[in-house]
Amino acid sequence: MSYYEIVILVHPDHSEQIEEIMSRQKLAFEGRGAKVYRAEDWGRMRLAFSIGKKFKAHYIFFHIECDAGAIGLFREDVQYNTAILRYFVQKTDYIITDKSPLFKFPEDDDKPERQRQRVVPNAHEEFNYKNLRILRESMMETGRIVPARTTGRTAAQQRQISRSIKVARYLALLPYCDRHK
């Protein structure tokens, strides 16, 4: 059994059914012998670029423990599901039960951005695709990654940041270049 992080981008027309989609997916994972450690609703966010002529999507995050067969069945399920714009599966070596940096607290919906609660990332998630603040600081305005000699980071940290930026771009959390506006 291995640990996996799964991010699902749901079509914006299905935002009202997010709780149902999350519970159905959680039951599907548990029915295949998986153990769900985290199931988070990151909320409806604007995409950095359009995916299938859609400019917004609803993000759902799962951190599970399962075997590779369950992940294969999950991929088969979402491949033909029209409610899902994109999904991402990443194998991890660790389990984190804390809230992720992109988690939005429901009571903060009415507050301005500066007054909202922030989740402080732990050591495993510092240079992760979920920590957009650090990733944005590591990119130039043109979309290029800032060199290590400028930032003073080690080569291992620089590789981790570049991988995280690629994942965040795939999930439309960050733009590929400055022409997506």
C-alpha positions as CSV (number, residue, x, y, z in Angstrom):
1,M,0.0,0.0,0.0
2,S,1.3,3.4,-1.0
3,Y,0.3,7.0,-0.2
4,Y,-1.2,9.2,-3.0
5,E,-2.3,12.8,-3.4
6,I,-5.2,13.3,-5.8
7,V,-6.4,16.7,-7.1
8,I,-9.6,16.8,-9.1
9,L,-10.8,19.9,-11.1
10,V,-14.6,19.7,-11.3
11,H,-16.5,21.5,-14.1
12,P,-17.9,24.9,-12.8
13,D,-21.5,23.9,-13.7
14,H,-21.3,21.1,-11.0
15,S,-20.2,23.3,-8.1
16,E,-23.5,22.8,-6.4
17,Q,-23.0,19.1,-6.3
18,I,-19.4,19.2,-4.8
19,E,-20.4,17.6,-1.5
20,E,-22.1,14.7,-3.3
21,I,-19.1,14.3,-5.7
22,M,-16.7,14.3,-2.7
23,S,-18.7,11.7,-0.7
24,R,-19.2,9.5,-3.8
25,Q,-15.5,9.6,-4.5
26,K,-14.6,8.9,-0.9
27,L,-16.9,5.9,-0.8
28,A,-15.4,4.7,-4.1
29,F,-11.9,4.8,-2.6
30,E,-13.0,3.1,0.6
31,G,-14.9,0.5,-1.4
32,R,-11.6,-0.4,-3.1
33,G,-9.8,-0.9,0.1
34,A,-8.2,2.6,0.4
35,K,-7.9,4.6,3.5
36,V,-8.8,8.3,3.1
37,Y,-6.7,10.6,5.4
38,R,-7.7,13.9,3.9
39,A,-10.6,15.1,1.8
40,E,-10.6,18.8,1.2
41,D,-12.7,21.2,-0.8
42,W,-10.4,23.9,-2.0
43,G,-13.3,25.8,-3.4
44,R,-14.1,27.4,-6.8
45,M,-11.1,29.2,-8.2
46,R,-10.2,31.1,-11.3
47,L,-7.9,29.1,-13.6
48,A,-4.6,30.6,-14.7
49,F,-5.6,29.7,-18.3
50,S,-8.7,28.2,-19.9
51,I,-9.2,24.5,-19.9
52,G,-11.9,23.4,-22.4
53,K,-13.1,27.0,-22.7
54,K,-13.7,27.2,-18.9
55,F,-12.1,29.9,-16.8
56,K,-13.1,28.6,-13.4
57,A,-13.1,25.2,-11.7
58,H,-13.8,23.7,-8.4
59,Y,-10.8,22.0,-6.8
60,I,-11.0,18.8,-4.6
61,F,-8.1,17.2,-2.8
62,F,-7.7,13.7,-1.4
63,H,-4.7,12.1,0.4
64,I,-5.2,8.4,0.5
65,E,-3.4,5.1,1.2
66,C,-4.2,2.4,-1.4
67,D,-2.6,0.0,-3.8
68,A,-1.9,0.7,-7.5
69,G,-5.0,-1.2,-8.6
70,A,-7.3,1.2,-6.9
71,I,-5.6,4.2,-8.6
72,G,-6.0,2.4,-12.0
73,L,-9.7,2.0,-11.4
74,F,-10.0,5.7,-10.3
75,R,-8.3,6.7,-13.6
76,E,-10.8,4.6,-15.6
77,D,-13.7,6.2,-13.7
78,V,-12.7,9.8,-14.3
79,Q,-11.5,9.3,-17.9
80,Y,-15.1,9.5,-19.3
81,N,-16.7,11.6,-16.6
82,T,-17.8,14.9,-18.1
83,A,-18.0,16.7,-14.7
84,I,-14.2,16.4,-14.3
85,L,-12.0,18.8,-16.3
86,R,-8.7,17.5,-15.1
87,Y,-7.2,15.3,-12.4
88,F,-3.7,14.7,-11.0
89,V,-2.4,11.7,-9.1
90,Q,1.0,11.9,-7.2
91,K,2.6,9.1,-5.2
92,T,4.1,10.3,-1.9
93,D,6.3,8.8,0.8
94,Y,4.5,10.3,3.7
95,I,1.1,11.1,5.1
96,I,-0.1,14.5,6.3
97,T,-3.3,14.9,8.1
98,D,-3.1,18.7,8.6
99,K,-4.9,21.1,6.3
100,S,-3.1,22.0,3.1
101,P,-2.1,25.6,2.2
102,L,-4.8,25.9,-0.5
103,F,-7.6,24.9,1.9
104,K,-10.2,27.6,2.4
105,F,-12.0,28.0,5.7
106,P,-15.8,28.2,5.1
107,E,-16.2,31.0,7.7
108,D,-13.7,33.2,5.7
109,D,-15.9,33.6,2.6
110,D,-17.1,37.0,3.6
111,K,-13.8,38.4,4.7
112,P,-11.3,40.3,2.6
113,E,-8.1,38.5,1.5
114,R,-5.9,40.0,4.2
115,Q,-8.1,39.0,7.1
116,R,-8.6,35.3,6.0
117,Q,-7.0,32.5,8.1
118,R,-3.9,31.0,6.6
119,V,-2.7,27.5,6.9
120,V,1.1,27.3,7.6
121,P,2.6,24.5,5.5
122,N,4.6,21.9,7.3
123,A,8.1,20.7,6.3
124,H,6.9,18.3,3.6
125,E,4.7,20.9,1.9
126,E,7.1,23.9,2.0
127,F,8.3,23.5,-1.6
128,N,5.1,21.8,-2.8
129,Y,2.6,22.7,-5.6
130,K,0.1,23.7,-3.0
131,N,2.2,26.5,-1.6
132,L,1.6,29.1,-4.3
133,R,3.2,32.0,-2.5
134,I,6.7,30.4,-2.6
135,L,6.2,29.2,-6.2
136,R,5.2,32.7,-7.3
137,E,8.3,34.2,-5.6
138,S,10.4,31.6,-7.5
139,M,9.1,32.7,-10.9
140,M,9.9,35.8,-13.0
141,E,7.2,37.9,-14.5
142,T,7.7,36.2,-17.9
143,G,7.0,32.7,-16.3
144,R,10.6,31.5,-16.2
145,I,12.0,30.0,-13.0
146,V,14.4,32.2,-11.1
147,P,17.9,30.6,-11.2
148,A,19.4,29.1,-8.0
149,R,22.4,31.5,-8.0
150,T,19.9,34.4,-7.6
151,T,17.8,32.8,-4.9
152,G,20.6,31.1,-2.9
153,R,18.7,27.8,-2.8
154,T,20.4,24.4,-3.0
155,A,20.2,22.3,-6.1
156,A,17.8,19.8,-4.5
157,Q,15.4,22.7,-3.4
158,Q,15.6,24.2,-6.9
159,R,14.7,20.8,-8.5
160,Q,11.8,20.5,-6.1
161,I,10.6,24.0,-6.9
162,S,10.8,23.4,-10.6
163,R,8.8,20.1,-10.3
164,S,6.2,21.9,-8.1
165,I,5.8,24.7,-10.6
166,K,5.2,22.2,-13.4
167,V,2.5,20.5,-11.4
168,A,0.9,23.8,-10.4
169,R,0.9,24.8,-14.1
170,Y,-0.7,21.5,-15.1
171,L,-3.4,22.1,-12.5
172,A,-3.9,25.7,-13.8
173,L,-2.9,27.2,-10.5
174,L,0.0,29.1,-12.2
175,P,0.2,30.4,-15.8
176,Y,2.8,29.0,-18.2
177,C,3.7,32.5,-19.4
178,D,2.5,36.1,-19.1
179,R,0.2,35.9,-22.1
180,H,-2.7,34.1,-20.5
181,K,-4.4,37.3,-19.2
